[in-house]
Amino acid sequence: MAEDLRFVVKTCVGEENFIEMYPNRSNNFCCGGGGGYLQSGYTDARRYYGRLKVEQIMATKADYCIAPCHNCHSQIHDLAEQHDHAWQTVHLWTILCLSLGILGPNERAYLGDDLKDVDVFHPESEM
């Protein structure tokens, strides 16, 4: 499944814009927000457990971190806020919809200034 998701992301953003985290796939680090921990109320502990993910993301120097699930997105977004917004956190579906030209204006909240106004036009869909 990891390879399938990488194919989708590379197709949407371009292989030249895809930056791999290390370690990755089944050896990847947990963000610290899974298993219900995001809603547990132990914010300081959750952020502490996310420190490895922060280091991992920061090492990529990427502008965006794509998260496939809601818990990971919320945790990674919170971690970015704690680190002066060193990266933008987006859902996988946001990148899919943006690349298809169907991302609505109200769904652009997590995009950086470089992508907020991107409007992909597909001539074949014009009526």
C-alpha positions in Angstrom: 0.0 0.0 0.0 2.9 2.4 0.7 4.0 2.2 -2.9 0.5 2.8 -4.2 0.2 6.0 -2.1 3.6 7.2 -3.2 2.5 6.7 -6.8 -0.6 8.8 -6.2 1.3 11.6 -4.5 4.1 11.7 -7.1 1.5 11.8 -9.9 -0.3 14.7 -8.2 2.7 16.8 -7.2 5.3 15.7 -9.7 8.1 13.3 -8.8 10.6 16.2 -8.6 8.5 17.7 -5.8 8.2 14.4 -3.8 10.6 14.3 -0.8 10.9 11.0 1.1 11.2 10.9 4.9 13.7 8.6 6.5 12.9 6.1 7.9 9.8 5.4 5.9 7.2 2.8 5.0 6.8 0.2 7.8 9.8 1.7 9.6 8.3 5.2 9.7 7.9 7.1 13.0 4.5 7.6 14.5 3.3 11.2 14.8 2.3 10.7 18.4 -1.4 11.5 17.9 -2.8 8.1 17.0 -4.8 5.6 19.0 -7.1 8.3 20.4 -4.2 10.1 22.0 -5.0 13.2 20.1 -8.3 13.6 22.1 -6.9 12.3 25.4 -6.2 15.8 26.9 -2.5 15.1 27.5 -1.3 17.8 25.1 2.2 18.1 26.4 2.8 14.4 26.4 1.3 14.1 22.9 3.6 16.8 21.6 6.6 15.2 23.4 5.8 11.9 21.7 5.7 13.7 18.4 9.2 15.0 18.6 10.7 12.3 16.4 8.1 13.1 13.7 9.1 16.8 14.0 12.8 16.0 13.5 11.9 13.7 10.6 9.8 16.3 8.8 12.3 19.1 9.5 15.1 17.0 8.1 13.3 16.9 4.7 13.2 20.7 4.5 9.9 20.2 2.7 7.3 23.0 2.6 4.4 20.5 2.9 3.7 17.3 4.8 0.9 15.2 3.4 -1.1 13.2 6.0 -3.5 10.4 4.9 -5.6 10.3 8.1 -7.3 12.9 10.3 -5.5 12.1 13.5 -2.1 12.3 11.8 -3.1 15.6 10.1 -4.3 17.2 13.3 -1.2 16.1 15.3 1.2 17.1 12.5 -0.5 20.4 12.0 -0.3 21.1 15.8 3.4 20.2 15.8 3.9 22.6 12.9 2.2 25.4 14.9 4.6 24.6 17.8 7.5 25.1 15.4 6.6 28.4 13.9 4.8 26.8 10.9 8.0 25.3 9.5 5.8 23.3 7.1 2.2 23.2 5.9 0.2 20.1 6.7 -2.4 18.9 4.2 -4.7 15.9 3.8 -4.0 13.5 1.0 -7.5 14.3 -0.4 -6.6 18.0 -0.5 -3.7 17.3 -2.9 -5.9 15.0 -4.9 -8.7 17.5 -5.3 -6.3 20.4 -6.0 -4.7 18.4 -8.8 -8.1 17.5 -10.3 -9.2 21.2 -10.1 -12.1 20.5 -7.8 -10.8 21.9 -4.5 -13.3 24.4 -3.2 -12.3 27.8 -1.8 -13.3 26.8 1.7 -11.1 23.7 1.5 -7.9 25.7 1.1 -7.3 26.6 4.7 -4.3 24.4 5.1 -2.6 25.4 1.9 0.4 27.7 1.9 0.3 31.0 0.1 2.0 29.4 -2.9 -0.9 27.1 -3.5 -4.0 28.9 -2.1 -4.8 30.5 -5.5 -3.9 27.6 -7.7 -6.8 26.7 -9.9 -6.1 23.8 -12.1 -8.1 24.1 -15.3 -8.9 21.0 -17.4 -10.1 22.1 -20.8 -11.7 18.7 -21.4 -14.2 19.5 -18.5 -15.4 22.8 -19.9 -18.9 22.8 -21.2 
